[in-house]
Amino acid sequence: MSEQQATGDGSVANTAGPGRLYGVGLGPGDPSLMTVRAVQVIDRADVIAYHSARHGRSIARSIAAEHLRADHIEEALVYPVTTESTDHPGGYRGALDEFYESAAARLAAHLDAGRTVAVISEGDPLFYGSYQHMHKRLAHRYPTEVIPGVTSISAAAARLGKPLAEADEVLTILPGTLPEEELTARLASTDTAVVMKLGRTFPTVRRAMERSGRLPEAHYVERATMPGERTQMLTDIDAETVPYFSVTVVPSRIADLPPATITSPVSGEAATPPDDTDELLAAPDGTGKPAASPDGRGELVVDEAVAGEAVAGQVVVVGTGPAGPLWLTPESRGALAAAEDLVGYTTYLDRVPLRPGQRRHASDNKVESERAELALDLARRGRRVAVVSGGDPGIFAMATAVLEVASQDPYRAIPVRVLPGVTAANAAAARAGAPLGHDYAVISLSDRLKPWEVIAERLHAAASADLALALYNPGSRSRTWQVGKTRELLLEHRAPDTPVILARDIGGPEESVRTVRLADLDPLQVDMRTLLIVGSSQTQAVRRDDGTEIVWTPRRYPEK
C-alpha cells in the first residue's frame, strides 16, 4: 500500500492521493468460486461496500464473509425500494437515482480520503450488477479496476451440465422484466437463451416460453451453487415457489444431437462432415439414406421406404422476405432454427444459416407441388419441417402449394402453419417511398399458371378502377413480351408520365430502384428479379432538396 496514516475513525488513509475504486465480482454464490484476484483485492481494501435490501441481509457480504477483517470499514448500501411502490416524487426511478447518488457520495468521501474501496457484487460487477451504478458515477473521477466474476448463467449451465451455446448458435440473455410480447419474440428468434430476474415475473416468462414454442426445452435453476439450489424442468415449477435469484435456461440444441453420418444427396456415399457445415444428415432410422434426392433432372424423389407411416410431425411454411436475415421476422427465425428439415428452392435455402442436425432438401423453382409433398411426407414420419419461401409465402409462393397438397389424403391430419414474411411489393414500395399508400392491386404477369387473356383482363379492370399496381414476375429469359404489352394496355387508362418504379433485387447486393415514366418503360430493363409498381392517376414523384426522388400516393382520393 502507499504511504498511510491513521484517521479519526480508526481507518487507514492514503496520504499520496485519492484512493482506488474496485468493483469486485464474487461469483454465483459458492465462496470457493471467488477468483484469486477478488480475494486479494478484498484483503488489501480499506473499505468494503455492498448492497442490500431494507432487511439488511446482503448476499454479496455473505459470500465474502470469511475474507472480511475486523478493521475493514463496511459500507452497507441499503436500497430504499426494491419491487415495492414508493411515494418518492420521482417515482421508483427517481428514488433509485437519488439512492445511487447518495451511495456514490459516501464512497467518494472514502476515496477522497485516500482509502481503497472495494464494492463487492455477486456474479460479475458489470453484468446486471448493482456495482455498475457506482461505476458510472465514480470511475471517471478515481483510478478504477473491475474484477470479473463467474456469472449466474455460467453457474446455471454448469449445474445443468448442458452447454449454453455451440458452434454458430446465438445465445440471448433476457431480463424477465421485459413485456411478454417482447420476451416471446426474442425467445422465438434465438438459438439458445437465458432469462434472468424471475421471482414475480415467472408467470410472464412461462407464458412467453410456451407461446414461443421453447417451453419443452426450458430448464429452471434456482440459487445455483448456493444452499437451497434447485434444478428442474420449467414445466414442473410452481410459480409461488420461485425466488428472484433463479434463471431459466434454454440450452444448446446442437449438444443434444446424436452423432450422425452425412450422406451425399446424389451418390448416397458416406462423406466426412466438414465441421459444422453439414447440409444433409443421416435419417434418424439409421439407414443413412436421405428422405429425398434429385433424380437427375432437379426433381425431388421421395424414398417410399424411408417415408413410411409414423407419428405426425408438422410443417411450417416460412416467408424469408425479399433477401437475407435482416428481413426475417422473429417468429420465422425461430421456426427455421427449430426445424429438423428444410425444404425449398435452392436460392431461398441459401439465405438460411447452416445448422448441424438439420437436413436440407433443395430443388429448382418449378417443382412446387413435389416440394410440398416431400415436406408433408417428412412430417408424416414425425419430422419438424420448414418449407422455405421467399417474400411472403402466401403471395405467389409456397403456402398455396403446401395447403393444396395438405388438403388431400393422406395429409389431412398433418399440422400446417403459414408464417408471414415481408413481401416484395411492400419492400419495393418502402424503398421508393409510399406508392402503395392508397388502394392497389397485386398481379403476376407470368402466364405459366394462367393464360395471358386472364392477365390482360385483370390489368384492364385494375387500371380502369385507377388502382396502383404491383406487378410480380414481369419477365424472364423465356418471357420477354409481357412488359411491352402491359405498357400498351396501361397507357389506354393512364397518362404517359405516370410514375413506374423498377425495383430490382431489393435487399440484395445488386439492389436498384429507378422511377421512369410509363411511356418510357423499357422491357429490356426488366427481368425476373424486378418488381414493377405502377402509380395511379394520383401518384406523385417528387425530387427533394437532397437530390433523392420519392414516390407516394395520397391517402385521400378526390371526389368526382
Secondary structure, DSSP 4 states (H G I P E B T S, - for coil): --SEEE-TTS-EEETTS---EEEEE-BSS-GGGS-HHHHHHHHH-SEEEEEE-TT---HHHHHHGGG--TT-EEEEEE-S-SSS----TTHHHHHHHHHHHHHHHHHHHHHHTT--EEEEESB-TTSS-THHHHHHHHTTTS-EEEE----HHHHHHHHHT--S--TTPPEEEEETTS-HHHHHHHHHH-SEEEEE--GGGHHHHHHHHHHHT-GGG-EEEESTTSTT-EEEEGGG--GGG--SSEEEEE--SGGGPPP--EE-TTT--EE---TT--S-BPPTTTT---SEEE-SSS-EEE-TTTT---S--EEEEEE-BSSSGGG--HHHHHHHHH-SEEEEEHHHHTTSPP-TT-EEEEE-TT-HHHHHHHHHHHHHTT-EEEEEESB-TTSSSHHHHHHHHHTSTT-TTS-EEEE----HHHHHHHHHEETTSS-EEEEE---SSS-HHHHHHHHHHHHHTT-EEEEES---SS--SHHHHHHHHHTTTS-TT-EEEEEESTTSTT-EEEEEEGGG--GGG--TTEEEEE--TT-EEEE-TTS-EEEE--SS----
